[in-house]
């Protein structure tokens, strides 16, 4: 019985040490995350093995695990850039991205856990300044936003692709021009719209006038052809036919005496 405390104390101490070691060695990696293992006494960051996946892991207590989010993330950046004519433009853009899982060790070793601030954001700012500098404020305000968005994506993607980052999309959320420039552009666009509307009305009127002219020309041509085909003999025959029809009408009394200079009967009266 006297020996029991002497044995129990070391056992309790060993148990406590074991619990501490286990707690230090246990690593739980959550959903959408991956872990980069750092071996303190055998080479540092592990880059030639797949990163630790989701779930519970036991590692040596003297090693470390750096946990990264590997699902798609979004970062928003607000910046001031210059247009092609030197005017200051406020641009708001966001990027959808994720670290390349298979190169997570390299990313940690070369860029660190703050790779977004070190690599991604500076690249977006540089690409935005380069792209926006090719366009005028009017183009930025109206017709070129989709093209600008695509160009910023392409230029950013070229750089970050070699930095172990997968860029999925760049979205230009807002382009803010100086108020005076914006008002001038809106006035110009309104004037252009009114000019286009006037040109449309003018073309419509010209087409309508052309239509009327063609119809009139057609009628004139028809009358000319008809006049050329009507000889004195034909007119006499048509006049006789018309007179006969009138004389046969039960509602008319026709008296024909002599003939006109053209030989046509003369109708003196009808009732």
Order of alpha helices (4+ residues) and beta strands (2+ residues): alpha-beta-beta-beta-beta-beta-beta-beta-alpha-alpha-alpha-alpha-beta-alpha-alpha-beta-beta
